Amino acid sequence: MSLLHPYFIVAIAYMLFFSVQEVFGKKVEKKWLWFLGIYLILLVGFRDNVGPDYGSYKALYVYSDTKSYYSIFMKMLHMEGPEQLEVEWLYTLVNKILLNVFNAPFYVLTLVVAICATFFKIEYTEDNTFYPFTFTLFMFFPFFFIGESGQIRQNLGTFIVYFAVRYIKERKFWHYLFFIFLASGIHTVCYLFLPMYWLARVPLNKTVMLILIIISVFLSPFEIYRVFGSFLDSMTSDNILVKGLNGYMDESSERLNGGFGVPELMMMILTFFLFAFDTKMKELYPYYEYHRNYAVIGICSYFIFRNNPVFSSRLVGAFIGFSYVLIPNTMYVASGGKKKMIYSFIIALVIFNFLVFSSFFNIKIGRFTIELYKNHILP
């Protein structure tokens, strides 16, 4: 097990302090969440050779400057230009402008991406839970290190989509479509969220949810996703980045061949909360049905794509990341004793995820340890 750098320990302590306040005290002002966001932006935006895919993204930064603006424009229109773009148009455009116009060092790109991702993450968190610090702490391991500090393209794209859920609530289709357009310009996987404008409002009950999940578990060994051919490959392939992801995620051959691992455990936990609190959440929590539908899609997709480590992490992770907000939200409808039990379970799960994250040496591989983490402006 490796020792996490004190910078991250400070963030964890900060989140835990305000988490206790918001759960057992009064609502915490949003400005304290922004202070956390600014601090995390410094840690992520100015990191120096930190993150499992840092080198790959740095190479991609230089490579983007070889593409013409006309080719980027044609890619935006989903047409072929004189040059082939291996990465989505908006991300390539941001890279090219920073390098071609401003001759900016690579950490300026990571800073810009960190600022955008943090803005959308805070707005989405504030919109969808009464416990933003608890949810952020709950998602810190491993999502902060795989997302904001790792797969920055998919992380930014999905948080743009998460932010746009407010337009599903307001029934503003063109607003939602615009943000899907922007998000898909960062990462193609965000196209999968377009049907959610309609699917988020589909009525489900426990019987239907159970049937869907059981069918998905049954279909898992048959790898039915192969019928989609190269379509799903295009959504998940990052070319030079795939190697970085696979080197960072510890996928044992035993689990991929039908064994039981941490992902299956998390699916069980999410499923339990989904069924145990469904009735009360429908009665008391605003827009709970949207979160529930995302969760069902995520759980079913996980089992369908389970035999493919890239699909089961990238495609499914986009939906699961949203649906995990259900777990802390259940405290809103729980009584005093149950609320304490749920909170204790969340903190225990944070500790568990940290231990698992450390035991797989992901902290060291990502250079997040006290001896390996470096920052351009922090000592």
Secondary structure, 3 states (H helix, E strand, C coil): CCCECHHHHHHHHHHHHHHHHHHHCCCCCHHHHHHHHHHHHHHHHCECCCCCCHHHHHHHHHHHCCCCHHHHHHHHCCCCCCCCCCCCHHHHHHHHHHHHHCCCCHHHHHHHHHHHHHHHHHHHHHHHCCCHHHHHHHCHHHHHHHCCCCCHHHHHHHHHHHHCHHHHHCCCHHHHHHHHHHHHCCCHHHHHHCCHHHHCCCCCCHHHHHHHHHHHHHHHHHCHHHHHCHHHHHHHCCCHHHHHHHHHCCCCHHHHCCCCCHHHHHHHHHHHHHHHCHHHHHHHCCCHHHHHHHHHHHHHHHHHCCCCHHHHHHHHHHHHHHHCCHHHHHHHCCCHHHHHHHHHHHHHHHHHHHHHHHHCCHHHHCCCECCCCCECCCC
